[in-house]
Amino acid sequence: MPTARGWAALGVATALLVLWVGFGELELMTTAMFLIVSVAVGMMFVRFATPRVDVTRHMFPIQAHEGDEVVVEVDVTASRRIRNLELEDTVHGLGVARFAAATTTPGQPLIARYEVLCRSRGVFQVGPAEVSVSDAFSLTERRNQAGSADRLTVYPRVERFSGFPSVRGLDPSVQSTRPTFAPHGGEDFFTLREYQVGDDLRRVHWPSSAKRDELMIKQLEVPWQARALVLLDTRAERYPIDDAFEQAVRGAASAVTHLYQGGFSPELWTTERAPALRSGGRFQQAMDMLATVGPSPHLDLRNTVTRLRRQGVGGGALIVVTGVPDEGVLAAYRVLAKDFTRTVVMAVGDRAIEGGGMFQRSGAVTVMVGPDSQWAPAWRTAMELSWSTASVG
């Protein structure tokens, strides 16, 4: 079909024909016919020059966080000789990259690279790519989609925490700075699950594997004191501004990452739902949820937590992440805290300190920050103070 330039040429040709009728100048008619024929020839050319290409896409790094730059590499292979090939790859919500090649030969690999600045968290669709071929004067073009669409998942920005909540070790009378357990489970048999890349082959259950014709792994129970729950309060009314909610999401992501790297088995709940857990996938599942979670209005936090608690909870550490604390958060804390050794409340907002005392009096460790502050210093200070208190007690 004609491009913007092609439609302009047809408009000029029409005007010239009108002038030719009025003035009878042969040059006006000749110029008009030249423009019309050029557009017609261009349409014939692009009709038979269909851009059939194979497009594959690779993204580096695989895991990206807010503020990161992701390099997207697009591999293009043409099945025939094509002139004036253009490629457009769209990262929906973040931007568009455009490339051009003067000539391609059959089987010739072409590589295009561009960078994407991940300005915000979320899941963004990349592609499918759109390729187009035009005539020599760019009066006409033909467009086709090529390749498939990919997903770019941008996780919240994560801060590096130091220090852990004081949980009890294998001996209930002894405090421990971190759980003592093997990353692949404890000593008690829990269930069977399908093999995943990286699993210890010594845990293969061969009778079940032979019966199902696929490798089955013996999943061992995670020790109680190694379990952790991160509860993110998504009630919109607790966050006066959008930045406060984003700060809370970053705090939850930082806590989940810190606990996972420290030997815990963290699970994430939002006040809307608890995930259907996959064996061995709690951390990845939590980060996927945090990439897309948003604020929700009109939630009854206590009733929601009571309902979620029926799924079975309990363990070493409970992390509650909220905005400005209120009686709803305190009620949820009272419902869940009895199942955990130590509770940490992470609150965001300039008025957060007003509600901090109610949790401290209940024995929780409180971490308070503003919407523009950093979590890491406040977390470190709170952990140091909690350990001082635990040592004295």
N, C-alpha and C positions, 0 to 999 in steps of 0.2 A: 504494500500500500504506500501512497505518497508520504513522505516525511513533511515536517513543517516547511522545509525549503521547497519541497515539491509542490505543496499546496500554494505557496507564495508564487512559484513559477506559473502555475495554472491561473492564478488570479491576475498576474501581469499579462499573460497571454490573452485572457478574456478582455482586459482593458484595451490592449493593442488592437484586437479585432474590432472593438467598438469604434476606436479612433480611425481604423482603416475604412470602416463603413462610412464614417463622417467625412473623412478627408480624401480617401481614395489613394493614399500613399502606399505603393507596393512594398516598401521596406517595412512598414508596420505589419502587414500581413505575413511577410517572410519571417520576421522575428517571432511573431506569435506562433506560427506553425512550427518553427524550430523548437520552441519551448514545449509545445504540446507533444511533438514527436519524441523529444528527449525524455519526458516523463513516461510516455508509452513504452519506449524501448527499455527504460529502466525497470518498468513493471514486468516486462517479458523476461528480462535478465534475472531478476530476483526470484521469479516464479520457478525457474529451472535451476536456481542455485540455492536450493534448500539447505540451511546450515545443519547438517547431521553430524553431531559431535558427541563424544563420551566425556562426561565431566565427573570427576571424583574430588573429594574435599578432605583435607586433613587440618586439624587445629592443634596448636601448641601454645601453652601447656594444656593438658587434658582438663585439669581442675583450675578454675579461675575464680578470683575473689574481686570484690569491689575495688576499683582503682587499678587493676591489672591490665596489661595489654596482651591480647591474644593474637598470635600470628595465624592467619588462615592461608593455606596453600591450596590452590585450585589447579588440578592437572587436567588439561584439555587435550583430547586426541581426535583429530578430524578423520572421517572416513573417505573424504574426497578433497580435491583441490578447491580451496575457497579463497576468494579475494575480499578484502575489506571486512574482515570478521571482527565483530565487537561482542564483548561479553560483559554482562552486568550481574553482579552477585549482591544480593540484598541481605543484610542482617536486620531483620524487622525490629524496629524500635531503636536501633543504634546507628544505622547508616547504610550507604550504598557504595560499592566499589565498581569502577568501570575500567575495562581494558580493551585494547584494539590490536589487531595483527593485520599487516598488509597482505600477507599471503600465507596459506597453509598448504602442506602437501599430505597425501594420504599416509596415515600412520605416524606422522611427525608429532612428538610430544611437545606441548606448550605448557609452561608453568607460570602461573600468576600468583603473586603474594601480596597480601595487604594486612594491615594491623587494625585491630578493633580495640578501642578504649572502653572498658567495661565500667560505665559511669554509675550503674546501679545494679543491684542484685535482681535475679529473675531468670526465667527460662525464655530464651530468644530463638526464634526459628531462623535458620540460615538457608537461603535458597528457597526453591530450586533456582539454579542459574538460568539466565535468559540470554540466548545468543541471537545475534542478528547479522544479516549480510545486506549490503547496500550497493548501489551502482557507483560508477566512478565519480558522479557529481553529487552523490548523496541526496538525490531527488526522491528515491524510493527505497524501501527496505522490507525485509521479511524477518519476523521474529519467531523463535521456537524456544520452548523450555527444554533444558538439558539437565540430566542428573537428577538426584533426589534431594530432599530437604534434610538438613541436619539440625541438631539441637545444641545450642550453646547455653550451658548452665552456669550462671554466675552466682557464687555463694557470698554470703555476707563477709565483710572484712573481719578478720580474726586477729585479736591481740594475744600476745604471748604472756600467759599468767605464770606466776611462781607461787608455790605453796599449795597445800591441799587441805581440805577440811579434815579435822581429826576424827578418824573412824576407828573402830575396834578391829584388831587383828584376829588371828586364829584363837588367841587366848582372850576371852571377853573382858578380862580385867586389865589388859594391856592396850594402851593407845598406840596407833600406828600412823605415820605420816602419809602412807599410801598403802593400798591393799596388797596383800601377798597372795598372788595367784598366777597360774600359768595363763598366757593370753588365749590358749585354745581350750580352756575350761578347767574344771576342778577334777575331783577324783571319782565322783559318783556319776553313774550312767544316767543320762537324761532322755535322749531320744536318738533316732536315726534321721539323717538328712542326706541329700544328694552331695556328691563331691564338688568342691569349688577349687579353682586354681589356687595353689598355695597351701592347701590342707596337708597335714602330716599323713603320709601314706601308711604309717604304722597304726593309724586309727581306722583303717578300712575294715568294715565288717564283711568279710568274704562270703559267708553263707547268704546274707541278704543281697549282696552284689550279684552273686550267681543267679539268684532267683529272679531279680528284677532286670538283669542284663545291663546294669549300670552301676558304677561305683557308689557305695553308700558309706557314709562316715558316721562313726559313733560320736554323737554330741554329748559332751560331759557337762554337768551342771556347773554354772558359774557360782563361785562362793558368794554367800549372802553379803558379806561385808564389801565385796567388790562391785556390787550393783549400785547404780546411781540413776536418779531421775531428775531431769531438767524440765520444769514446768514454766511455760511462757504464757503470761497473761496477755491475751489479745483483745481485751475489752477496750474499745475505742475511747471511751470516756476517761480512762486513766492516763491518756496521753494528750495533753493540751495542744501539742504541735506534732507535725509529721516526723520531725527530726528526733523527737523523744521515742517514738515507736521504733524507728530505725536503729537508734542507740540500744534499745532493749533487745532487738533481734541480733545485733552484733555481740551483745553481752552473752546471749544464749549460745550463739555459735562459738564464741571463745571458750565458754565453760564446757561445752560438749567436747571440743577439740582437746582442751587441757586435761579433762578427765580421761578421755580415751588414750591419750599419749602417756598418761600417768599410771595406766594399768587398770582403770575402772572399765565397766561395761555400761556406758551411758545410754539411757533411753530418753527420748524427747516426747513430751506431751504439749499440745497447745490447749487452750481452754475450749476449743471447738471439738477436738477429737484426739484419740490416741491411735497410733498407727497399728495396722496388722503386721506384727513383727515377722521378719524373715530371719531364719537361723544365721547367726554370724554377720548380719547386715545392719545392726542398730546404728552404728555411727554414720554410715553412708545414707541411711534412710532419714536420720535426723537432719543431716545437712541438706538433703533434697527438700525436706519440708521447710527449712528455714529460707531456702532460696525463693519460695513463692508465698510464704505466709503473709497475711494482711490483717489489719485491725477489723474487729467485728463488733457491731453495736448490740446492746441489749442482751447481754449474756448473764445468766445467773451462775456466778463462779462456784459457789459452794455446791449447788446441786449438780453442776457439771463434774466437778472433782469427785463428788460422792459416787456418781455413776461410773466414772472412769476407774475409780478405785476397785470396783468389783472385778476388774480384770486381773487383779493380783499385783500388788506392789510390795516393796520392802527392800531394805538394803542399807548400805553404809552412808550414802550422801543424798540429800534432797536439795536441789537448787531451784528457788522460785525467783523468776525474773518478771518484774512488773514496772508500771509507771509510778504515779503517786500512790502510795499504799492507802488502803481503806479497809473497812470492816470485812469486805468480801474476801480480800486477800488473807486477812487474819483468820477468817473462818476456814478457808481452804487449807491454810497452814496447819491449823489445829486438827483437821481431818487427816492430813497426810503425815504430819511430823511423827506421830506415834509409831509409824512403820520404819523409821530411819534413825540411825545413830546421831547424825548431825545434819542440821538444816542451815543453808545460806540463803539469805534474801538479797537479791540484787534489784535496786530501785533506781529509776530515772526520773529526773524532774527537779526544778529549782526548789520545790516545796517538799521534796522527798524526805528531808530530815525530820519534818513534822510527824511522820508516821513511823520513824525508825524505832522509837522507844518501845512501842507495843510489841515488836518482835524481840528486841533485846531482853525485855522482861520475861519473855517466854522461852529464852535460852537459845534463840537463833543468832547466827552471825550475820551482820548487816553490812552490805556494800552499797554506798550511796554515791551517785555521780550526777552531774548535770547533762543536758542534751549535747553539749559540745565538749565534754570532758573525756578522759581516757579511763577505761576500766582497769587496766593493769596496775597502776599505782594504788588505787583504792582496794583492789583485791589483795595485793601483797600485804598492805597494812592490816586489813581485816584478818587475814590468815595468821599473821604474826601475833596479833592481839588475842585471837582465839586460842592459839597454842600456849600463850603465857597464862591465860585463864585456866586452861586444861591442866597445865603443869602444877599450878598452885593448888587446884582442887584435887 
